[in-house]
Amino acid sequence: MRSAAAILLVSTLALAGCATPQGPVEVTRFVDPAGAARLGQGTVFVESAPGSLDGLEAAPYKAAVAAQLVRLGYRETARGEASQIAQVRIDRFADAVAPRRNPVSVGVGGGTGSHGSGVGLGVGINLGGGPRPTSATQLGVTLRDARGSGPNLWEGRADIRTTDRSPLAERAANAQALAAALFRDFPGRNGETIQVRPE
């Protein structure tokens, strides 16, 4: 029984070591007071910002941004029919490695004697696994009048760092987490930076 309990404990700790908590997402937003009343309504076209990632790499982020804008009350449409343009910028960076964790040892002991006997099991595992590569992703979105006149109506950016073992390192999940955080409590306070835990 002791052996089974020890193995169960080791398995539980090993799983806990693999589950890497992520976040928070750091979000900063800017709102043009003169155009605030126009936000969250009308038609919008989502496109990649000049000089940003495009094509298949950008597709999950543009789709996540479009879904959030529709949730807020916009109607996505063709560029020629849109009243507002949402320009999406994605930047991904190779970051420093995550710090090494201290190794953890788990042991269960037993012994033999004149009044009985027992079985001993000792297990030592390193839950750290050494340094883990991490990456940083920034999602930036600008909402502006489709006619291109006047200042931007709204700007926001969201940043997250993830390890290679995190579910949020996968591109679609990363895009959804960043977009959800960026548009939470839209439009937000002008110039304020907040931290949002991914859901």
Z-matrix of the N, CA and C atoms (Angstrom, degrees):
N
C 1 1.458
C 2 1.521 1 111.72
N 3 1.344 2 112.87 1 -39.05
C 4 1.456 3 115.85 2 179.61
C 5 1.532 4 111.16 3 -61.29
N 6 1.326 5 115.94 4 -40.67
C 7 1.457 6 119.79 5 -179.41
C 8 1.516 7 111.42 6 -61.82
N 9 1.332 8 117.23 7 -42.40
C 10 1.464 9 121.21 8 179.39
C 11 1.516 10 111.06 9 -64.36
N 12 1.334 11 116.26 10 -41.25
C 13 1.472 12 120.12 11 179.85
C 14 1.514 13 111.00 12 -65.30
N 15 1.319 14 115.68 13 -38.87
C 16 1.468 15 119.30 14 179.94
C 17 1.513 16 111.14 15 -65.86
N 18 1.349 17 115.32 16 -43.38
C 19 1.466 18 119.05 17 -179.96
C 20 1.518 19 110.90 18 -62.70
N 21 1.347 20 116.63 19 -40.53
C 22 1.464 21 120.84 20 178.46
C 23 1.521 22 110.84 21 -62.67
N 24 1.337 23 116.36 22 -42.26
C 25 1.458 24 120.29 23 179.70
C 26 1.518 25 111.09 24 -64.22
N 27 1.329 26 115.93 25 -42.76
C 28 1.460 27 120.07 26 179.55
C 29 1.521 28 110.63 27 -62.92
N 30 1.336 29 117.16 28 -43.06
C 31 1.469 30 121.07 29 179.99
C 32 1.513 31 110.91 30 -61.89
N 33 1.330 32 116.26 31 -41.95
C 34 1.469 33 120.52 32 -179.72
C 35 1.515 34 111.23 33 -63.39
N 36 1.331 35 115.87 34 -43.90
C 37 1.464 36 119.51 35 -179.99
C 38 1.521 37 111.38 36 -67.21
N 39 1.321 38 116.72 37 -37.08
C 40 1.462 39 119.67 38 179.47
C 41 1.509 40 111.15 39 -64.96
N 42 1.331 41 117.50 40 -40.49
C 43 1.458 42 120.89 41 177.61
C 44 1.519 43 110.61 42 -65.36
N 45 1.311 44 116.55 43 -39.77
C 46 1.464 45 119.99 44 179.02
C 47 1.514 46 110.52 45 -63.52
N 48 1.351 47 116.40 46 -35.64
C 49 1.451 48 119.58 47 178.98
C 50 1.506 49 112.89 48 -67.61
N 51 1.353 50 117.22 49 -28.43
C 52 1.456 51 120.64 50 -178.73
C 53 1.519 52 112.33 51 -82.63
N 54 1.343 53 116.58 52 -22.56
C 55 1.466 54 119.94 53 -178.95
C 56 1.513 55 108.38 54 -80.12
N 57 1.297 56 117.87 55 104.55
C 58 1.459 57 122.30 56 -175.52
C 59 1.524 58 110.18 57 -96.41
N 60 1.330 59 118.15 58 112.24
C 61 1.460 60 118.80 59 178.10
C 62 1.513 61 110.70 60 -64.89
N 63 1.317 62 116.44 61 142.62
C 64 1.454 63 121.23 62 -176.20
C 65 1.509 64 110.79 63 -125.39
N 66 1.292 65 113.21 64 161.08
C 67 1.452 66 118.18 65 176.58
C 68 1.508 67 110.74 66 98.18
N 69 1.295 68 116.34 67 -174.94
C 70 1.459 69 125.25 68 -0.53
C 71 1.526 70 112.14 69 -77.17
N 72 1.326 71 115.49 70 170.90
C 73 1.460 72 121.32 71 171.41
C 74 1.523 73 107.10 72 -87.22
N 75 1.320 74 116.37 73 128.19
C 76 1.468 75 120.06 74 177.88
C 77 1.525 76 108.69 75 -93.09
N 78 1.323 77 115.66 76 124.45
C 79 1.464 78 121.61 77 -173.20
C 80 1.528 79 109.98 78 -123.14
N 81 1.326 80 116.56 79 131.10
C 82 1.462 81 123.20 80 174.38
C 83 1.517 82 108.65 81 -127.65
N 84 1.353 83 116.46 82 135.04
C 85 1.472 84 120.04 83 -177.63
C 86 1.528 85 110.78 84 -135.74
N 87 1.338 86 114.04 85 150.15
C 88 1.459 87 121.70 86 178.23
C 89 1.532 88 108.37 87 -130.35
N 90 1.308 89 115.48 88 132.88
C 91 1.465 90 121.32 89 -176.18
C 92 1.523 91 109.43 90 -124.09
N 93 1.342 92 116.56 91 131.38
C 94 1.454 93 121.02 92 174.16
C 95 1.528 94 107.64 93 -82.46
N 96 1.337 95 118.77 94 112.73
C 97 1.465 96 120.25 95 -177.17
C 98 1.521 97 113.41 96 -55.40
N 99 1.331 98 116.76 97 -34.70
C 100 1.463 99 120.25 98 -178.04
C 101 1.520 100 112.29 99 -69.19
N 102 1.331 101 117.25 100 -24.89
C 103 1.459 102 119.84 101 -177.75
C 104 1.516 103 113.97 102 -108.94
N 105 1.338 104 117.09 103 5.61
C 106 1.463 105 120.43 104 -174.99
C 107 1.529 106 112.74 105 -60.18
N 108 1.320 107 117.15 106 -34.37
C 109 1.467 108 120.64 107 -177.51
C 110 1.527 109 112.09 108 -67.09
N 111 1.306 110 117.75 109 -18.12
C 112 1.462 111 121.38 110 -178.12
C 113 1.528 112 112.72 111 -90.41
N 114 1.305 113 116.89 112 -7.52
C 115 1.455 114 120.92 113 -176.85
C 116 1.527 115 111.12 114 -77.14
N 117 1.322 116 115.16 115 146.28
C 118 1.454 117 120.40 116 176.23
C 119 1.514 118 114.57 117 78.37
N 120 1.324 119 117.93 118 20.48
C 121 1.461 120 120.51 119 179.78
C 122 1.530 121 109.83 120 -156.52
N 123 1.316 122 115.74 121 164.12
C 124 1.459 123 120.42 122 178.46
C 125 1.522 124 112.15 123 88.33
N 126 1.305 125 115.59 124 -164.49
C 127 1.465 126 121.90 125 -178.30
C 128 1.517 127 110.41 126 -104.13
N 129 1.337 128 115.42 127 150.72
C 130 1.457 129 119.70 128 -175.50
C 131 1.529 130 109.43 129 -144.22
N 132 1.317 131 115.04 130 145.75
C 133 1.455 132 121.81 131 173.74
C 134 1.519 133 107.72 132 -119.88
N 135 1.335 134 116.75 133 130.32
C 136 1.466 135 122.22 134 -177.55
C 137 1.522 136 109.08 135 -101.57
N 138 1.330 137 116.58 136 127.02
C 139 1.459 138 121.47 137 -179.61
C 140 1.519 139 110.02 138 -141.58
N 141 1.324 140 115.70 139 163.15
C 142 1.461 141 120.44 140 175.55
C 143 1.516 142 109.58 141 -74.94
N 144 1.324 143 116.55 142 140.30
C 145 1.457 144 121.01 143 176.23
C 146 1.526 145 109.44 144 -70.24
N 147 1.323 146 118.14 145 149.53
C 148 1.472 147 120.70 146 178.50
C 149 1.530 148 110.97 147 -56.34
N 150 1.323 149 115.69 148 131.69
C 151 1.454 150 120.63 149 178.20
C 152 1.512 151 115.19 150 84.09
N 153 1.336 152 117.64 151 -2.08
C 154 1.459 153 120.58 152 -178.90
C 155 1.518 154 110.64 153 -91.87
N 156 1.335 155 115.91 154 171.42
C 157 1.455 156 120.63 155 172.65
C 158 1.519 157 109.64 156 -57.28
N 159 1.315 158 115.34 157 146.57
C 160 1.463 159 119.26 158 179.24
C 161 1.523 160 108.11 159 -142.12
N 162 1.311 161 116.55 160 -177.44
C 163 1.449 162 121.19 161 177.58
C 164 1.513 163 112.31 162 71.74
N 165 1.347 164 115.63 163 -144.88
C 166 1.464 165 120.65 164 -175.59
C 167 1.516 166 112.61 165 -63.36
N 168 1.323 167 118.07 166 -33.57
C 169 1.460 168 120.90 167 179.91
C 170 1.521 169 111.74 168 -64.85
N 171 1.325 170 116.41 169 -37.04
C 172 1.465 171 120.27 170 -176.94
C 173 1.519 172 112.57 171 -86.74
N 174 1.324 173 118.30 172 -19.54
C 175 1.462 174 121.70 173 -172.25
C 176 1.526 175 114.35 174 -53.96
N 177 1.352 176 120.40 175 -46.48
C 178 1.470 177 118.88 176 -179.72
C 179 1.518 178 112.75 177 -63.02
N 180 1.339 179 117.62 178 -34.05
C 181 1.461 180 121.11 179 -178.93
C 182 1.530 181 111.30 180 -72.73
N 183 1.322 182 116.45 181 -42.06
C 184 1.464 183 120.19 182 177.53
C 185 1.533 184 110.67 183 -64.94
N 186 1.328 185 116.36 184 -38.90
C 187 1.463 186 119.91 185 178.05
C 188 1.529 187 111.11 186 -66.26
N 189 1.330 188 116.73 187 -40.28
C 190 1.466 189 120.02 188 179.23
C 191 1.526 190 111.33 189 -66.43
N 192 1.335 191 116.83 190 -40.05
C 193 1.466 192 120.82 191 177.49
C 194 1.526 193 110.30 192 -65.05
N 195 1.332 194 117.10 193 -44.44
C 196 1.468 195 120.78 194 179.30
C 197 1.524 196 111.04 195 -59.96
N 198 1.335 197 116.96 196 -42.36
C 199 1.467 198 120.51 197 179.55
C 200 1.522 199 111.27 198 -62.51
N 201 1.323 200 117.49 199 -39.96
C 202 1.462 201 120.79 200 178.68
C 203 1.532 202 111.29 201 -67.38
N 204 1.327 203 116.95 202 -40.19
C 205 1.466 204 120.35 203 179.53
C 206 1.529 205 111.28 204 -65.20
N 207 1.320 206 116.91 205 -39.89
C 208 1.468 207 120.51 206 176.44
C 209 1.535 208 109.87 207 -63.92
N 210 1.319 209 116.39 208 -41.45
C 211 1.465 210 120.31 209 177.59
C 212 1.526 211 111.49 210 -59.17
N 213 1.325 212 116.22 211 -34.37
C 214 1.466 213 120.96 212 -177.56
C 215 1.530 214 112.78 213 -78.88
N 216 1.331 215 118.04 214 -14.25
C 217 1.457 216 120.29 215 178.66
C 218 1.508 217 115.98 216 124.96
N 219 1.320 218 117.24 217 -2.93
C 220 1.458 219 120.25 218 176.74
C 221 1.528 220 110.62 219 -76.95
N 222 1.305 221 116.23 220 161.68
C 223 1.465 222 122.66 221 171.46
C 224 1.524 223 107.30 222 -120.97
N 225 1.330 224 116.34 223 118.38
C 226 1.456 225 120.51 224 -178.52
C 227 1.530 226 109.58 225 -74.24
N 228 1.312 227 115.66 226 135.84
C 229 1.458 228 120.13 227 -176.67
C 230 1.520 229 110.38 228 -148.36
N 231 1.344 230 116.23 229 -179.90
C 232 1.467 231 120.52 230 177.60
C 233 1.525 232 109.72 231 -67.51
N 234 1.333 233 115.73 232 157.88
C 235 1.459 234 119.55 233 -175.51
C 236 1.529 235 112.18 234 -60.12
N 237 1.321 236 117.69 235 -40.75
C 238 1.456 237 120.22 236 -177.64
C 239 1.515 238 114.22 237 -68.56
N 240 1.326 239 117.14 238 -16.44
C 241 1.467 240 121.09 239 -178.97
C 242 1.524 241 112.83 240 -105.14
N 243 1.339 242 117.44 241 -2.96
C 244 1.461 243 121.11 242 -174.25
C 245 1.520 244 112.07 243 -82.53
N 246 1.323 245 114.95 244 142.48
C 247 1.465 246 120.16 245 174.51
C 248 1.530 247 111.24 246 -88.74
N 249 1.341 248 116.06 247 -22.47
C 250 1.460 249 121.04 248 177.89
C 251 1.527 250 109.61 249 -135.05
N 252 1.326 251 114.86 250 152.09
C 253 1.463 252 122.34 251 177.08
C 254 1.525 253 108.25 252 -114.99
N 255 1.324 254 115.56 253 132.17
C 256 1.463 255 120.85 254 173.62
C 257 1.524 256 107.83 255 -107.51
N 258 1.316 257 116.95 256 112.44
C 259 1.459 258 121.42 257 178.25
C 260 1.524 259 108.98 258 -97.62
N 261 1.325 260 115.28 259 127.85
C 262 1.460 261 122.05 260 -174.08
C 263 1.522 262 109.81 261 -110.65
N 264 1.322 263 115.91 262 128.59
C 265 1.460 264 121.75 263 177.87
C 266 1.522 265 108.74 264 -119.93
N 267 1.325 266 116.62 265 131.54
C 268 1.457 267 121.93 266 177.38
C 269 1.515 268 109.02 267 -123.30
N 270 1.319 269 115.70 268 128.48
C 271 1.461 270 121.58 269 175.13
C 272 1.523 271 108.15 270 -127.60
N 273 1.327 272 115.86 271 129.36
C 274 1.461 273 121.27 272 178.41
C 275 1.528 274 108.63 273 -121.73
N 276 1.332 275 116.01 274 136.15
C 277 1.455 276 120.85 275 -175.78
C 278 1.525 277 109.92 276 -130.34
N 279 1.323 278 116.08 277 142.64
C 280 1.456 279 120.96 278 167.95
C 281 1.516 280 106.67 279 -76.65
N 282 1.313 281 116.14 280 125.90
C 283 1.457 282 121.11 281 -174.45
C 284 1.531 283 109.24 282 -107.90
N 285 1.322 284 115.84 283 -176.56
C 286 1.458 285 120.54 284 177.22
C 287 1.524 286 109.72 285 -69.95
N 288 1.341 287 116.66 286 163.93
C 289 1.452 288 119.69 287 177.87
C 290 1.518 289 110.09 288 -77.01
N 291 1.334 290 115.43 289 150.41
C 292 1.458 291 120.50 290 176.70
C 293 1.520 292 109.38 291 -69.33
N 294 1.348 293 118.44 292 147.26
C 295 1.463 294 120.34 293 -177.91
C 296 1.531 295 112.20 294 -64.89
N 297 1.307 296 114.96 295 150.12
C 298 1.467 297 121.04 296 178.84
C 299 1.520 298 109.51 297 -74.15
N 300 1.328 299 115.76 298 136.70
C 301 1.458 300 120.07 299 175.32
C 302 1.525 301 109.51 300 -85.36
N 303 1.342 302 115.24 301 157.78
C 304 1.446 303 119.17 302 174.94
C 305 1.530 304 109.33 303 -72.22
N 306 1.340 305 118.39 304 142.27
C 307 1.459 306 119.90 305 177.53
C 308 1.513 307 110.85 306 -66.10
N 309 1.333 308 115.86 307 152.26
C 310 1.456 309 121.63 308 179.89
C 311 1.509 310 108.13 309 -124.83
N 312 1.326 311 117.29 310 132.73
C 313 1.451 312 121.74 311 178.18
C 314 1.513 313 109.19 312 -113.41
N 315 1.315 314 115.63 313 140.79
C 316 1.457 315 121.58 314 178.18
C 317 1.507 316 107.60 315 -124.64
N 318 1.330 317 118.33 316 130.50
C 319 1.455 318 120.06 317 -178.57
C 320 1.517 319 112.08 318 -140.54
N 321 1.302 320 116.66 319 146.47
C 322 1.466 321 123.06 320 173.72
C 323 1.510 322 106.78 321 -128.91
N 324 1.309 323 116.55 322 127.57
C 325 1.460 324 119.31 323 -174.43
C 326 1.514 325 112.85 324 -113.87
N 327 1.298 326 115.64 325 156.45
C 328 1.462 327 122.24 326 174.97
C 329 1.513 328 108.71 327 -148.40
N 330 1.320 329 116.93 328 172.59
C 331 1.448 330 118.61 329 -179.08
C 332 1.506 331 111.59 330 -154.47
N 333 1.310 332 115.53 331 173.21
C 334 1.455 333 121.78 332 176.79
C 335 1.513 334 108.96 333 -119.20
N 336 1.320 335 116.76 334 149.02
C 337 1.451 336 121.14 335 179.89
C 338 1.506 337 110.10 336 -162.25
N 339 1.332 338 116.07 337 -173.44
C 340 1.452 339 120.33 338 -176.58
C 341 1.518 340 112.94 339 -71.05
N 342 1.349 341 117.99 340 -18.14
C 343 1.464 342 120.68 341 -176.62
C 344 1.518 343 113.29 342 -108.39
N 345 1.306 344 119.52 343 4.96
C 346 1.459 345 119.70 344 179.71
C 347 1.518 346 110.82 345 164.99
N 348 1.295 347 114.78 346 -179.59
C 349 1.459 348 119.47 347 -179.44
C 350 1.514 349 108.84 348 -139.92
N 351 1.302 350 116.47 349 161.59
C 352 1.461 351 121.02 350 179.10
C 353 1.511 352 110.18 351 -150.17
N 354 1.323 353 114.95 352 168.70
C 355 1.454 354 121.19 353 -179.62
C 356 1.518 355 108.61 354 -112.90
N 357 1.282 356 117.29 355 133.86
C 358 1.460 357 120.94 356 -179.15
C 359 1.517 358 111.65 357 -106.31
N 360 1.334 359 115.57 358 143.22
C 361 1.467 360 120.70 359 177.55
C 362 1.507 361 108.09 360 -139.02
N 363 1.304 362 117.48 361 126.90
C 364 1.457 363 121.40 362 176.29
C 365 1.508 364 109.83 363 -124.70
N 366 1.302 365 116.51 364 128.27
C 367 1.455 366 120.96 365 -178.45
C 368 1.511 367 108.95 366 -129.90
N 369 1.315 368 117.51 367 130.32
C 370 1.452 369 121.41 368 175.99
C 371 1.514 370 109.43 369 -120.90
N 372 1.327 371 117.40 370 124.40
C 373 1.462 372 120.93 371 179.31
C 374 1.516 373 109.57 372 -133.24
N 375 1.306 374 115.29 373 145.30
C 376 1.451 375 121.44 374 175.49
C 377 1.522 376 107.58 375 -100.04
N 378 1.330 377 117.03 376 108.01
C 379 1.453 378 121.42 377 -177.48
C 380 1.527 379 111.68 378 -78.85
N 381 1.322 380 116.39 379 -9.82
C 382 1.457 381 117.92 380 -177.38
C 383 1.521 382 113.19 381 -75.55
N 384 1.316 383 116.39 382 -43.88
C 385 1.450 384 119.74 383 179.94
C 386 1.520 385 113.82 384 71.24
N 387 1.328 386 117.80 385 13.13
C 388 1.459 387 120.49 386 179.78
C 389 1.517 388 112.43 387 81.32
N 390 1.315 389 116.28 388 179.75
C 391 1.470 390 119.65 389 179.37
C 392 1.519 391 111.69 390 -61.48
N 393 1.325 392 116.53 391 142.77
C 394 1.457 393 120.97 392 -179.73
C 395 1.521 394 109.96 393 -116.30
N 396 1.319 395 117.53 394 130.37
C 397 1.470 396 119.59 395 178.83
C 398 1.525 397 110.74 396 -61.53
N 399 1.307 398 116.14 397 141.06
C 400 1.454 399 121.25 398 176.67
C 401 1.519 400 109.36 399 -126.69
N 402 1.324 401 114.50 400 160.56
C 403 1.457 402 119.93 401 176.44
C 404 1.518 403 109.03 402 -136.95
N 405 1.308 404 116.33 403 156.41
C 406 1.461 405 122.19 404 178.02
C 407 1.521 406 108.39 405 -119.24
N 408 1.316 407 116.21 406 136.66
C 409 1.452 408 121.90 407 178.42
C 410 1.522 409 109.28 408 -126.33
N 411 1.330 410 116.01 409 134.45
C 412 1.466 411 120.96 410 174.89
C 413 1.524 412 109.05 411 -120.68
N 414 1.321 413 114.88 412 128.31
C 415 1.460 414 122.02 413 174.31
C 416 1.519 415 107.96 414 -109.11
N 417 1.322 416 116.18 415 123.21
C 418 1.459 417 121.05 416 177.41
C 419 1.515 418 110.30 417 -120.15
N 420 1.327 419 117.28 418 138.77
C 421 1.465 420 121.89 419 179.37
C 422 1.526 421 108.71 420 -133.66
N 423 1.314 422 115.44 421 135.19
C 424 1.465 423 122.29 422 174.84
C 425 1.519 424 108.89 423 -121.76
N 426 1.324 425 116.56 424 128.54
C 427 1.471 426 122.09 425 174.36
C 428 1.519 427 108.05 426 -105.86
N 429 1.326 428 115.62 427 125.74
C 430 1.460 429 119.27 428 -179.71
C 431 1.517 430 109.84 429 -140.76
N 432 1.321 431 115.23 430 165.17
C 433 1.454 432 121.32 431 176.51
C 434 1.531 433 109.00 432 -64.67
N 435 1.318 434 116.30 433 136.42
C 436 1.467 435 120.48 434 -178.11
C 437 1.521 436 112.44 435 -63.38
N 438 1.331 437 117.23 436 -23.18
C 439 1.465 438 120.51 437 179.36
C 440 1.521 439 111.92 438 -77.15
N 441 1.325 440 116.51 439 -10.84
C 442 1.453 441 120.65 440 176.97
C 443 1.510 442 114.84 441 78.56
N 444 1.315 443 117.74 442 10.66
C 445 1.467 444 120.50 443 -179.44
C 446 1.522 445 110.53 444 -101.67
N 447 1.313 446 115.60 445 147.97
C 448 1.460 447 120.52 446 177.09
C 449 1.513 448 112.58 447 81.55
N 450 1.325 449 116.25 448 174.65
C 451 1.466 450 120.87 449 -179.01
C 452 1.527 451 111.23 450 -72.67
N 453 1.316 452 115.48 451 166.24
C 454 1.458 453 119.87 452 175.07
C 455 1.528 454 109.64 453 -62.34
N 456 1.319 455 116.31 454 140.93
C 457 1.460 456 120.18 455 178.78
C 458 1.530 457 111.70 456 -73.84
N 459 1.311 458 114.75 457 -35.99
C 460 1.477 459 119.75 458 -175.34
C 461 1.524 460 109.55 459 -159.47
N 462 1.315 461 115.80 460 142.52
C 463 1.456 462 121.64 461 175.22
C 464 1.515 463 108.69 462 -137.41
N 465 1.307 464 115.83 463 143.73
C 466 1.460 465 119.34 464 176.75
C 467 1.513 466 110.89 465 -153.26
N 468 1.324 467 115.31 466 154.61
C 469 1.457 468 120.42 467 174.82
C 470 1.532 469 108.82 468 -142.18
N 471 1.319 470 114.78 469 146.50
C 472 1.464 471 121.29 470 179.62
C 473 1.525 472 108.50 471 -132.52
N 474 1.325 473 116.67 472 134.39
C 475 1.461 474 122.35 473 -177.10
C 476 1.525 475 110.36 474 -123.72
N 477 1.334 476 115.59 475 139.75
C 478 1.464 477 119.78 476 174.39
C 479 1.521 478 109.13 477 -144.48
N 480 1.344 479 115.52 478 148.48
C 481 1.459 480 122.15 479 172.78
C 482 1.523 481 108.09 480 -114.22
N 483 1.305 482 116.74 481 137.47
C 484 1.457 483 121.40 482 -179.34
C 485 1.517 484 110.61 483 -136.43
N 486 1.333 485 115.61 484 148.95
C 487 1.463 486 119.05 485 172.29
C 488 1.515 487 108.78 486 -85.97
N 489 1.319 488 115.46 487 166.72
C 490 1.464 489 119.25 488 -178.76
C 491 1.519 490 112.45 489 -67.60
N 492 1.337 491 118.45 490 -17.42
C 493 1.462 492 121.68 491 -179.65
C 494 1.526 493 113.04 492 -92.97
N 495 1.294 494 117.29 493 -6.53
C 496 1.458 495 120.39 494 -177.15
C 497 1.523 496 111.71 495 -75.38
N 498 1.349 497 117.71 496 142.49
C 499 1.472 498 119.67 497 172.69
C 500 1.528 499 111.80 498 -58.48
N 501 1.330 500 116.68 499 -27.88
C 502 1.462 501 120.48 500 -178.31
C 503 1.530 502 112.33 501 -78.75
N 504 1.320 503 117.61 502 -1.93
C 505 1.458 504 119.44 503 173.28
C 506 1.529 505 110.51 504 -76.11
N 507 1.333 506 116.70 505 -21.19
C 508 1.465 507 120.94 506 177.04
C 509 1.522 508 108.88 507 -70.50
N 510 1.323 509 117.32 508 136.21
C 511 1.459 510 122.05 509 -166.76
C 512 1.535 511 113.62 510 -59.56
N 513 1.333 512 117.73 511 -45.65
C 514 1.466 513 119.80 512 -177.55
C 515 1.524 514 111.16 513 -65.39
N 516 1.342 515 116.73 514 -43.30
C 517 1.467 516 120.19 515 178.89
C 518 1.526 517 110.89 516 -66.44
N 519 1.318 518 116.47 517 -38.17
C 520 1.455 519 121.73 518 177.99
C 521 1.533 520 110.06 519 -61.52
N 522 1.333 521 116.01 520 -45.15
C 523 1.467 522 120.88 521 -179.49
C 524 1.520 523 111.59 522 -63.04
N 525 1.323 524 116.90 523 -44.35
C 526 1.460 525 120.38 524 -178.32
C 527 1.523 526 111.79 525 -65.96
N 528 1.341 527 116.61 526 -40.05
C 529 1.459 528 120.29 527 179.24
C 530 1.524 529 111.55 528 -64.60
N 531 1.325 530 116.71 529 -43.86
C 532 1.462 531 120.40 530 -179.58
C 533 1.528 532 111.39 531 -66.91
N 534 1.333 533 117.62 532 -44.72
C 535 1.464 534 120.44 533 -178.69
C 536 1.526 535 111.23 534 -65.78
N 537 1.329 536 117.13 535 -41.16
C 538 1.470 537 120.27 536 179.39
C 539 1.521 538 110.94 537 -62.25
N 540 1.337 539 116.43 538 -41.58
C 541 1.464 540 119.66 539 178.95
C 542 1.527 541 111.31 540 -68.79
N 543 1.322 542 116.34 541 -40.68
C 544 1.461 543 120.57 542 -176.82
C 545 1.525 544 111.77 543 -62.54
N 546 1.323 545 117.15 544 -38.73
C 547 1.460 546 120.27 545 -175.49
C 548 1.528 547 113.57 546 -101.18
N 549 1.318 548 117.32 547 11.08
C 550 1.462 549 119.21 548 175.47
C 551 1.539 550 109.28 549 -68.70
N 552 1.330 551 116.17 550 134.61
C 553 1.476 552 122.42 551 -179.07
C 554 1.526 553 111.14 552 54.45
N 555 1.322 554 115.95 553 39.43
C 556 1.464 555 123.00 554 178.81
C 557 1.526 556 110.86 555 -57.37
N 558 1.336 557 119.37 556 140.17
C 559 1.476 558 126.96 557 5.42
C 560 1.524 559 114.54 558 -88.89
N 561 1.333 560 117.69 559 -5.78
C 562 1.452 561 120.62 560 -178.10
C 563 1.524 562 111.69 561 84.20
N 564 1.320 563 115.14 562 177.19
C 565 1.465 564 120.57 563 179.94
C 566 1.520 565 110.37 564 -91.30
N 567 1.305 566 115.47 565 139.12
C 568 1.459 567 121.09 566 -176.59
C 569 1.528 568 111.48 567 -60.51
N 570 1.331 569 116.16 568 122.60
C 571 1.451 570 121.52 569 175.96
C 572 1.511 571 115.64 570 80.34
N 573 1.321 572 118.32 571 0.38
C 574 1.462 573 121.01 572 -176.60
C 575 1.522 574 111.08 573 -85.28
N 576 1.325 575 116.28 574 139.65
C 577 1.458 576 122.51 575 173.80
C 578 1.520 577 108.71 576 -109.45
N 579 1.326 578 116.01 577 127.55
C 580 1.463 579 121.24 578 -179.29
C 581 1.523 580 109.08 579 -126.59
N 582 1.319 581 115.48 580 166.21
C 583 1.459 582 121.50 581 175.63
C 584 1.525 583 108.85 582 -118.70
N 585 1.311 584 116.12 583 131.38
C 586 1.468 585 122.22 584 -175.25
C 587 1.519 586 108.09 585 -124.51
N 588 1.337 587 116.58 586 128.52
C 589 1.450 588 121.25 587 175.13
C 590 1.524 589 110.07 588 -79.51
N 591 1.350 590 118.34 589 128.29
C 592 1.463 591 119.82 590 177.07
C 593 1.515 592 110.80 591 -59.04
N 594 1.328 593 117.39 592 141.17
C 595 1.459 594 121.54 593 -179.52
C 596 1.521 595 110.15 594 -89.86
